[in-house]
Every structure is written in C-alpha cells, then in structure tokens.
Amino acid sequence: MRMRREPAGSGGRTGGDTRPAGLRVLPAGPDALLVECGSGEAAEAFHAELLRRRAEGELPAVGEIVPGARTVLLDGVGDRTLARRLLTWAVPPLPRGAGTAVEIPVVYDGPDLAEVAGAWGVDTAEVARIHSGTEFRVAFCGFAPGFGYLTGLPGHLGVPRRATPRTRVPAGALALAGPYTGVYPRASPGGWQIVGHMPEPDTLWDPEREPAALLGPGVRVRFVEAG
Amino acid sequence: MNRRAGEGEVAGRAAGGGGVGGTGRRIEVVRAGALTTVQDAGRRGWAHLGVPRAGALDGPARILANRLAGNPPDAAVLETTLTGCAVRPAGAPYTVVVVGGAVCRVTVDGRPAAWGAPVRVPEGSVLEAGPALRGLRGYLAFGGGLVSERVLGSRSADLLSGLGPPVLRDGDVLPLGGDGGGRGGCPADAVPWPGAPAELVLPLWPGPRHAWFTPAALHTLTTAVYRVSAQSNRIGLRTEGPPLERSRSGELPSEGMVLGAVQVPPDGRPVVFLNDHPTTGGYPVVGVVAASALPAAAQAVPGTPVRFVAA
C-alpha cells in the first residue's frame, strides 16, 4: 500500500531525548493521532497529562481525547506539529489516590460467581472480600455509553471471557473479563463473567447530568457490599 | 421523561409529543419505511464516555435540504433508508417540506410533486417520499425543523447506543419548531445533489495498525475491487471482497477509533466505520477514509464497487 508513513515517533528511539519510554505516535487518518503508551498505567498517566495541559490552555485545539487500554486517541488535531511535540513531554506517573472517587453498592450474587471463585482458588465469600477490598480506576470507556473499563485487580486474578456470550445481560450486572471489571449501564448482550449486581444501575448513566457517566475515565471506584 | 437508552424502551416515542416545540406544529408518520430516524449534525465531544457521534450520514444532503426548507443547516431532519416514508403535516395551514438525498418520486395526496425543492404541503395532506430510485438515504427537511428533545446536545438517533429518539414507527407524531409555518422555502436555480456513486472511490490515509497486515494484504486493499455488502448500516459500511491477511496474530487491546476508520475483523473484510461507530474497539484499523469522502458511502447501495485508493 502506497500510503504515507507515520509522522513521528515510530520505530526505534535514539538516545538523548526525553521521550517517555515506549511512547509512539501513530497516524489515524488525516487529522487524528493515536498515542501508544507502553502500558495501561502509562496510558492513564499520559491521558491525565493531556487533560492537565488542556485545562491550562497549553494544548492546541484537539476535538476529542479518547483513552484506550494502552493508547490515547487525539481526534481532530489541527496542529500538525503536535505529534512531534508530544514526544518531548515529561509525563509524571499518576499519583496514587488521584482523581475523584465513588463508592458503588453491589451484591455479589452473579451467575458466574462460583466459576470465578474456582478460577481464583477461593470460595465465593472471598471473591466478594477481595473484589470489594480493591481500589479500581476507570481506565477508559466504550462498548456502551457509560460503560467503564476498571483496572485494579492484580494480574493473576484475570479471568477469560465466557466462551459463549449471553444474549442479554441485565443493567447493573457487575462483571469481570481479563484485567477489567465493569458494570453494564443498560441491558445488552455481553460475554463477561457476571459476579454480582448493582441495585441502582440508573445512576451509571444520565445524559441530563454533568458528567453523564458516573464512571468516566480517571474516576476511582470502590465497590461496597450492599445489605 | 426518561431519555436513557434502555433495551426495548419506548421513552421518547412520539419524540416529545408536541410538548417540546410548543408550536403545535407537527408531522404524523403515515408510513415509517424500512429505517427512518431523526438526524441532525450529531453529538460531538463525548467519545471518551463511549458515546458515538451519530448525525445524518449524508451531511451535505442534510444541509442542502435544510437550506431549501428555510432552516438553519443543522436543523433535525428525517433520514430514510431505501424505501422512503410518508408523513402528514398538521397544526398549520401548510408546511414546507423538502425531499432530498437519494432520488425518489415525491407525491402529495398521490399527485406528483417536486423532488429536491420546497413543496408546500397543506394541513392534512400526505407527502410520500417513494423508494429510492438512485442512492440509499433520503432526507426530509420540514420548515421549522424537527424539535424532538436533545440528548447531549443533539436530536440525532444513535442506533448503536440507543441514544436519541427511537427509530420511527407508523403512527408516531413528531413536533416541528419554528414560527408557525409562515415562511416559505428557499428556491434555487441549481442545486448540487451529488447522487449515488456508480463506483465508490474512498481515499485512504494510513491507519494506526497498517503494520499488522502483510504487504500483500496492503497491496490487495488498494488494488482489488470490493463491493458494498448488504450487511452495511449506520455503524459501518461492510465490504465483500478478498480478505486481508494479517502479518501478526493476537488480540489488540481496545483503542479509540475515528470516523472513517477501516477496521479489519477476523474474517479479513474491511469495515468502514460510519457515524454510529463504537468509540473504542479491538480490531486493527488498517486505514482511515477522510470524513469528506463518507457522504458518498452513505448513498452507495449494496453491490456498488468500492475502491480504496491511497490518499
């Protein structure tokens, strides 16, 4: 394919620069950049830095800033020199306890709770104890408005998605897949392992509220056993 | 009023009844057609919360229909799909209606009326936009504009996330805004409706994951002829043609996606993401079609040849 190559940052890095480790800027069409970070944690830190610079008026016009699992998308980039400059930024690691925190009451009673307990090698009460004892953070959103991908569980507690997705997962279902925890803001098909439910899922998404999503990127989350 | 997008919810049916615009002017849906939705310029700035942009797929057609109807360019219109629709204006002695986008026969109470120009429809008469003769998506602009409630700043229906007014059904009532229908439409001597492409040529820019494909696959993508699949919808233009082979296996962690992203799912057939596309996704994006080239994609009927050319 005879297409123009990356504007900056692709391929090997040379010594002596100040690029954050593992950072690459990939083109995503004529006016968007996908910033690939080395890890989820690095992506969260880079996203926080983007928001900080935007709030301080240091970021040139960018239409949308969309975090992903290990990337941040800058869509609607008016400044063609931005790609090069991003690579020179010093990005501080995300401080622990940064960002707003919400507590979400949940009941650990999901249909896949026993299976997850088996995978973790504990009983179901211990799944609830471990999960509610973990501090999560919304890494990014997607799948549906207000669906946040929450990180925080240690890597060895990752569980695979179900081999066959359910055709209908109810609103408020608390579910796990890979490194992520999520709560379905509305009923939809879904393949994650359901370990519980949120009694009041209506608070997850409300387009008349600001912000519309309770679990927007960067929000810290703790699940609290209800009842 | 509950405006969330619950499964099977019909909140917003009749799109606010007449309580939104307050003028009492409205249209009654006599024949909703295969897939007719309310669309404006869409909602921007919410992708980070998983909210697609939505909006009329053929933006220039939406703007032109609005101008001819005497509306601001971003007024909400009806977007029809292939089979058109029929509506009965009410609440004013007459209502200006412009049918544009896909070319079709237009009638008022069975008598031929102009396509692509303002038509004064008397109260109680039925305006019918017939099946598309050329193209796929028709646009009906009404003097005063549709004024269903805004969700996150837009009146557009979003079929992926269910935000905005639901897909139209027979019998729905949609409120119109404006000053009571006193204004006429805006006549014009010549108007540029591009129409349906005989061959859809899509300029392709590099996507973030083109390195995930073999050189042979990248060559195939820009030399082979694909065709528009009947599985296409407002989320994506699906294609039929030679599958693209990846140079690497494994899963791609979810990452943000832009309008026009050409994503390649495991079957290897490129999908061009349109306005209702998910905001993050996990299949590699091999290239990106510039947004300005997508209105033509909105009008390309299934079977239309598609050529991706390096931008």
Interface residues (C-beta under 8 A of the other chain):
Chain A: M1 R2 M3 R4 R5 E6 L26 P27 A28 G29 P30 A32 L34 E36 G40 G63 E64 I65 V66 P67 G68 A69 R70 T71 V72 L73 D75 F140 C141 G142 F143 A144 P145 G146 F147 Y149 R168 A171 R186 A187 S188 D202 W205 D206 P207 E208 P211 A212 A213 G216 P217
Chain B: R3 R4 A5 G6 E7 R44 G45 W46 A47 H48 L49 G50 V51 V151 L152 S161 G162 L163 L204 W205 P206 G207 P208 R209 H210 P215 L218 H219 L221 T222 P253 S254 E255 G256 M257 V258 G260 A261 P278 T279 T280 G281 V285 G287 V288 V289 A290 A310 A311
